[in-house]
Amino acid sequence: MSPLRARVTNGRLVLNEPTTLPEGTEIELALIEDDLDDTDRAQLHAELDAADDELRAGKSISGKQLAAALRRGEL
């Protein structure tokens, strides 16, 4: 799910974006501060989308396989 945007109005967070969450769903919101500019953030999201596509296409290895490859110096 993509991040949701909210605006503070009268001390309350007001969310004005569509969501597929069921009615009554409670969520936790956390402020995240970083030093990414818009270009860096767009690149990050593009890389995350590409990684998600690879995962869905079955192009992944298990944590055990990764650890073994690291121990062998393959990665």
TADA-V219487 format. One record per residue. RES is the residue in one small letter. SS is DSSP state (a for helix, b for strand, c for the rest). PSI is psi in whole degrees, 0 to 359 (* if undefined). NEAR is the number of other ideal C-beta (glycine too) atoms within 8 Angstrom. Layout:
res->RES ss->SS psi->PSI near->NEAR
res->RES ss->SS psi->PSI near->NEAR
//
This chain:
res->m ss->c psi->140 near->3
res->s ss->c psi->155 near->3
res->p ss->c psi->147 near->3
res->l ss->c psi->146 near->7
res->r ss->c psi->141 near->7
res->a ss->b psi->158 near->9
res->r ss->b psi->143 near->7
res->v ss->b psi->122 near->7
res->t ss->b psi->120 near->6
res->n ss->c psi->40 near->3
res->g ss->c psi->9 near->4
res->r ss->b psi->148 near->6
res->l ss->b psi->126 near->7
res->v ss->b psi->117 near->8
res->l ss->b psi->126 near->8
res->n ss->c psi->57 near->6
res->e ss->c psi->144 near->6
res->p ss->c psi->151 near->3
res->t ss->c psi->156 near->7
res->t ss->c psi->7 near->4
res->l ss->c psi->142 near->5
res->p ss->c psi->151 near->4
res->e ss->c psi->137 near->3
res->g ss->c psi->357 near->4
res->t ss->c psi->131 near->6
res->e ss->c psi->137 near->4
res->i ss->c psi->158 near->5
res->e ss->c psi->133 near->4
res->l ss->c psi->140 near->6
res->a ss->c psi->134 near->4
res->l ss->c psi->133 near->4
res->i ss->c psi->121 near->4
res->e ss->c psi->133 near->3
res->d ss->c psi->178 near->4
res->d ss->c psi->25 near->3
res->l ss->c psi->136 near->7
res->d ss->c psi->178 near->6
res->d ss->a psi->323 near->6
res->t ss->a psi->313 near->6
res->d ss->a psi->319 near->8
res->r ss->a psi->319 near->9
res->a ss->a psi->319 near->8
res->q ss->a psi->318 near->8
res->l ss->a psi->312 near->9
res->h ss->a psi->325 near->8
res->a ss->a psi->318 near->8
res->e ss->a psi->319 near->8
res->l ss->a psi->320 near->8
res->d ss->a psi->318 near->8
res->a ss->a psi->318 near->8
res->a ss->a psi->320 near->8
res->d ss->a psi->319 near->8
res->d ss->a psi->317 near->8
res->e ss->a psi->318 near->9
res->l ss->a psi->314 near->9
res->r ss->a psi->333 near->6
res->a ss->c psi->2 near->6
res->g ss->c psi->16 near->5
res->k ss->c psi->64 near->5
res->s ss->c psi->166 near->6
res->i ss->c psi->160 near->5
res->s ss->c psi->166 near->6
res->g ss->a psi->322 near->5
res->k ss->a psi->318 near->6
res->q ss->a psi->320 near->8
res->l ss->a psi->313 near->10
res->a ss->a psi->317 near->8
res->a ss->a psi->318 near->8
res->a ss->a psi->322 near->10
res->l ss->a psi->317 near->9
res->r ss->a psi->324 near->6
res->r ss->c psi->354 near->6
res->g ss->c psi->22 near->5
res->e ss->c psi->340 near->5
res->l ss->c psi->* near->5
//
